[in-house]
């Protein structure tokens, strides 16, 4: 998964996430990914998600788009860095328009540097956990984002 682009609007940030043809695009394709991400970001257990079946986000985690997981991970990281936990996000895709494996992740924000940093950290974390690599130090990165909040 790559963070292909980030566009910052006055109240929302939009990222394009791209997946290579051989990369998994769903959490169900990566054994224990959901558990690993919740261990790294325990606050995800409390996330809510708007969906047709009214499933909780932890229920959704069993089989959802990895880009959707990145959306929630970024929102959780933003909250850990001091952003309101009322901020929302959405994940969408139109493979006919953008090409297979291209997802749009949009996040509301209160401080754009925090949102950008949280999005980057979420991509790094989920990518590492999906690829069985060493994940970034989330707490250290969140501390840096808190500093960005204070100085921005």
Secondary structure, DSSP 8 states (H G I E B T S, - for coil): -EEEEEEE-SSEEEEEEE--TTS--BGGGSTTHHHHHHHH-GGGGG-----TT---HHHHHTTSBHHHHHHHHHHHHHHHTT--TT--EEEE--HHHH-TTEEEEEEE-SSHHHHHHHHHHHHHHHHHHHTT-----HHHHHHHHHHHHHH-
